[in-house]
Amino acid sequence: MFGSKDKRGLSVSLDDIIVAQAKIRTLIPISPLTHSPNFSDLVGHEVYFKWDNKLKTGSFKERGAANVLLSLDQAARSSGVCAASLGNHALALSYHSAKLGVPCVIIMPSSAPLVKVQSTRATGAEVILHGNTFDEAYQYAQTLALERGLFFVPAFDHPLVIAGQGTAGLEMLEQLDSFDSVVIPVGGGGLASGIATAIKARRPDVHVVGVRSQWVMHARQHANATPQPLLPPTTIADGIAVKVPGKVTAPLLEKVLDQTIVVSESEIADAVIRMLELERVVVEGAAAAGVAALLKKCLPPHCKRTVLEISGSNIDMNVLSRLIERDMGEKQRLLRLDVAVPDRPGSLHTITGIIARTGANVLQVSHDRSFSHIPGNVDITFMLEVRDQLHKDAIIKNLADLGIDTRVV
C-alpha cells in the first residue's frame, strides 16, 4: 500500500520511501554529498552538491527503476518491462533489467540524444525510435506494452518510481546534519516530489525549490499554435523537457514545493560551463538547471546552507562542445575575421605568419573565391582563439597597420 491518501497507491509517503531505500540498497550505492567552496564563495552562502550523476548509468533514474523492478512478482519479471524515455530513464531501466534478467523494451523519440540511444542499446535492451517528442514515444510505448503483455514503467508518474527517487532525499538527511534549503530540477516531477516528500516529512522547515526550464512555457505555446510550427523549440535540458507533470506528481509537487524558479536556456548553458570550471565536472542540462537557479540568487535570504541535487551527466559531447565554444565567444575569447588577400601562392602563409606572431590560435580556416568583395582577391575567414578583448583589438590593429583588408564578422 502506498501512502495514507489512497488505497490504490496514488500518493507517496515517507514510509514508502523508507521501504524503497531498503530494497534498492542491494543495487544502488549511496551517492556522495560534498561541500563546494567555490560555489559557496560565488553565491555568498554554503553550497553542497548531491552527486547522483555518479551512479553507474550517470543519473538519479536508477533509484526509481530499481525500485520498480525489485517490486515486481516473478511473472511480471518474466514477461518483461517497457518504457518511454528521452534517455536517462531508458538507460537506468535497461541496465538494471539486464542485471536482474528482465526483458526490456525502450521507446525513445527520434530527438533523443545519440549518446543515450547508443548507451541504452549497449545494455542489451530492445530500443525502438518512434515519434519526434516524448509524448509521441510515450503513447506508442503504452500501446506496445499492452500488445506484448509488458509491464509499463513510467519515467516519473508512478508511486514506485517516486518512492525510489525519494531515497536521494533520505540520503541527504543522513549525510548532512543540517541544511535549510534544497534545490531540485523539475520535469515530470518524480525526482522533486520524491526528494521533497522525504525531506518535508522529517524536516518541514527546509525550503524546497523546484527548477523548471523556460522551454516548457515555449513548448506549450507552440503546441497550442495554429498552424503548428515547422521547427518546434528544442532544449539542452532534455531531462526536464516535460510539458506537464503527471497525475501523481502534480498534487505532490503542489504540496511539497515552497518555491518554483524558471531558468532560461542561456542560464542553463552558462551553468554547465560553471560546473566545468569550478567543480571540474560534466553535467547535463537538466542537472545544471538547479545550478542556474542558484546563480540567479533567487533563494530567500534565510537560506544559508543549500543542497543541490545534481541529477545527471549524460550530455551529448557535440552539445557540450557547442556550449564551450559559445562561452568562449561570450568571454571575448573567439574572433572571426574575413581577410581579403591577392589570390596567389603564399598569401595564406603570410597571413597565418602574422596571426602566429600575435599569439592567436587558429581554430578554423575557409576560402571563398566566388564571392570575394575585391576582384582578383580571395576572402579567407579565420576563427581564432584569443585571450581577451585587448588581445582581440591588438590582432585587428596589427593586420590593419600592415594594410591588410580585414573585417570582423
C-alpha positions, 0 to 999 in steps of 0.5 A: 500500500502506498501512502495514507491518501489512497488505497490504490497507491496514488500518493507517496509517503515517507514510509514508502520511501523508507521501504524503497531505500531498503530494497534498492540498497542491494543495487544502488550505492549511496551517492556522495554529498560534498561541500563546494567552496567555490560555489559557496564563495560565488553565491555568498552562502554554503553550497553542497552538491548531491552527486547522483550523476555518479551512479553507474548509468550517470543519473538519479533514474536508477533509484526509481527503476530499481525500485520498480523492478525489485517490486515486481512478482516473478511473472511480471519479471518474466514477461518483461518491462517497457518504457518511454524515455528521452534517455536517462530513464531508458538507460537506468531501466535497461541496465538494471533489467539486464542485471536482474534478467528482465526483458526490456523494451525502450521507446525513445523519440527520434530527438533523443540524444545519440549518446543515450540511444547508443548507451541504452542499446549497449545494455542489451535492451530492445530500443525502438525510435518512434515519434519526434517528442516524448509524448509521441514515444510515450503513447506508442510505448503504452500501446506496445506494452499492452500488445506484448503483455509488458509491464509499463514503467513510467519515467516519473508518474508512478508511486514506485518510481517516486518512492525510489527517487525519494531515497536521494532525499533520505540520503541527504538527511543522513549525510548532512546534519543540517541544511535549510534549503534544497534545490531540485530540477523539475520535469515530470516531477518524480525526482522533486516530489520524491526528494521533497516528500522525504525531506518535508516529512522529517524536516518541514522547515527546509525550503524546497525549490523546484527548477523548471526550464523556460522551454516548457512555457515555449513548448506549450505555446507552440503546441497550442499554435495554429498552424503548428510550427515547422521547427518546434523549440528544442532544449539542452535540458532534455531531462526536464523537457516535460510539458506537464507533470503527471497525475501523481506528481502534480498534487505532490509537487503542489504540496511539497514545493515552497518555491518554483524558479524558471531558468532560461536556456542561456542560464542553463548553458552558462551553468554547465560551463560553471560546473566545468570550471569550478567543480571540474565536472560534466553535467547535463542540462537538466542537472545544471538547471538547479545550478542556474537557479542558484546563480540567479540568487533567487533563494530567500535570504534565510537560506544559508546552507543549500543542497543541490541535487545534481541529477545527471551527466549524460550530455551529448559531447557535440552539445557540450562542445557547442556550449564551450565554444559559445562561452568562449565567444561570450568571454571575448575569447573567439574572433572571426575575421574575413581577410581579403588577400591577392589570390596567389601562392603564399598569401595564406602563409603570410597571413597565418605568419602574422596571426602566429606572431600575435599569439592567436590560435587558429581554430578554423580556416575557409576560402571563398573565391566566388564571392570575394568583395575585391576582384582578383582577391580571395576572402579567407575567414579565420576563427581564432582563439584569443585571450581577451578583448585587448588581445582581440583589438591588438590582432585587428590593429596589427593586420590593419597597420600592415594594410591588410583588408580585414573585417570582423564578422 
